[in-house]
Amino acid sequence: MKKITIIICALCAICGSFSCSDMLETDSDRQLFDPNLSDKTDSVYYALGILQGMQQLADQHFFQGEVRGDLVATTQYTDNNLRQLADFSATTTNKYDSAYVYYRVINNCNYYIAHRDTTLRTGAEFVVMPEYVAVKAIRAWAYMQLARVYGKVPFYTEPLTQISQIDRDYPELDMNGIVAQLAPDL
């Protein structure tokens, strides 16, 4: 019995030392650190980043629509930011009334559209066209929501990658101007 116990302990020690030898190694070929928009599969990470921005935008969009609607009333317990939205007195510091969240999604869409190679194929099928078209539709939706809430808004279709690009004078378009610019492309 003693010999069996010693043999089992020795086997466990040998197997345990081999199985954990690479546990603290950080090099991995399963994780992508710099996905490329020119590959067939890696662009999905950029598209998912755009959808993550849309999820963050959803809260603001919901509050802007519902709190200003007729079926919602504020109470004494209502957050001050929501009360300002309901009273149409929101300032630039209001966390539910910021054009920045819309422009963050728009700029990510512009970057994707500018850098995505749409000629990649698998057989006769263009593999990236469904997500490319979805990104263009998301950009159009974000611009139209901006125009719905804020009236005339700065319009640009190239990605802004440097702060100096923000200072340019972009044309300010209303809903009709945005539709005229983006609808033919859709």
VENGINOR-V57143 format. One record per residue. N is the residue number from 1. RES is the residue in one letter. SS is DSSP state (alpha for helix, beta for strand, coil for the rest). Layout:
BEGIN
n-><N,N>
res-><RES,RES>
ss-><SS,SS>
END
This chain:
BEGIN
n-><1,2,3,4,5,6,7,8,9,10,11,12,13,14,15,16,17,18,19,20,21,22,23,24,25,26,27,28,29,30,31,32,33,34,35,36,37,38,39,40,41,42,43,44,45,46,47,48,49,50,51,52,53,54,55,56,57,58,59,60,61,62,63,64,65,66,67,68,69,70,71,72,73,74,75,76,77,78,79,80,81,82,83,84,85,86,87,88,89,90,91,92,93,94,95,96,97,98,99,100,101,102,103,104,105,106,107,108,109,110,111,112,113,114,115,116,117,118,119,120,121,122,123,124,125,126,127,128,129,130,131,132,133,134,135,136,137,138,139,140,141,142,143,144,145,146,147,148,149,150,151,152,153,154,155,156,157,158,159,160,161,162,163,164,165,166,167,168,169,170,171,172,173,174,175,176,177,178,179,180,181,182,183,184,185,186>
res-><M,K,K,I,T,I,I,I,C,A,L,C,A,I,C,G,S,F,S,C,S,D,M,L,E,T,D,S,D,R,Q,L,F,D,P,N,L,S,D,K,T,D,S,V,Y,Y,A,L,G,I,L,Q,G,M,Q,Q,L,A,D,Q,H,F,F,Q,G,E,V,R,G,D,L,V,A,T,T,Q,Y,T,D,N,N,L,R,Q,L,A,D,F,S,A,T,T,T,N,K,Y,D,S,A,Y,V,Y,Y,R,V,I,N,N,C,N,Y,Y,I,A,H,R,D,T,T,L,R,T,G,A,E,F,V,V,M,P,E,Y,V,A,V,K,A,I,R,A,W,A,Y,M,Q,L,A,R,V,Y,G,K,V,P,F,Y,T,E,P,L,T,Q,I,S,Q,I,D,R,D,Y,P,E,L,D,M,N,G,I,V,A,Q,L,A,P,D,L>
ss-><coil,alpha,alpha,alpha,alpha,alpha,alpha,alpha,alpha,alpha,alpha,alpha,alpha,alpha,alpha,alpha,alpha,alpha,alpha,coil,coil,coil,coil,coil,coil,coil,coil,coil,coil,coil,coil,coil,coil,coil,coil,coil,coil,coil,coil,coil,coil,coil,alpha,alpha,alpha,alpha,alpha,alpha,alpha,alpha,alpha,alpha,alpha,alpha,alpha,alpha,alpha,alpha,alpha,alpha,alpha,alpha,alpha,alpha,alpha,alpha,alpha,coil,coil,coil,coil,coil,coil,coil,coil,coil,coil,coil,coil,alpha,alpha,alpha,alpha,alpha,alpha,alpha,coil,coil,coil,coil,coil,coil,coil,coil,coil,coil,coil,coil,alpha,alpha,alpha,alpha,alpha,alpha,alpha,alpha,alpha,alpha,alpha,alpha,alpha,alpha,alpha,alpha,alpha,coil,coil,coil,coil,coil,beta,beta,coil,coil,beta,beta,coil,coil,alpha,alpha,alpha,alpha,alpha,alpha,alpha,alpha,alpha,alpha,alpha,alpha,alpha,alpha,alpha,alpha,alpha,alpha,alpha,alpha,alpha,alpha,coil,coil,beta,beta,coil,coil,coil,coil,coil,coil,coil,coil,alpha,alpha,alpha,alpha,alpha,coil,coil,coil,coil,beta,beta,coil,alpha,alpha,alpha,alpha,alpha,alpha,alpha,alpha,coil,coil,coil,coil>
END
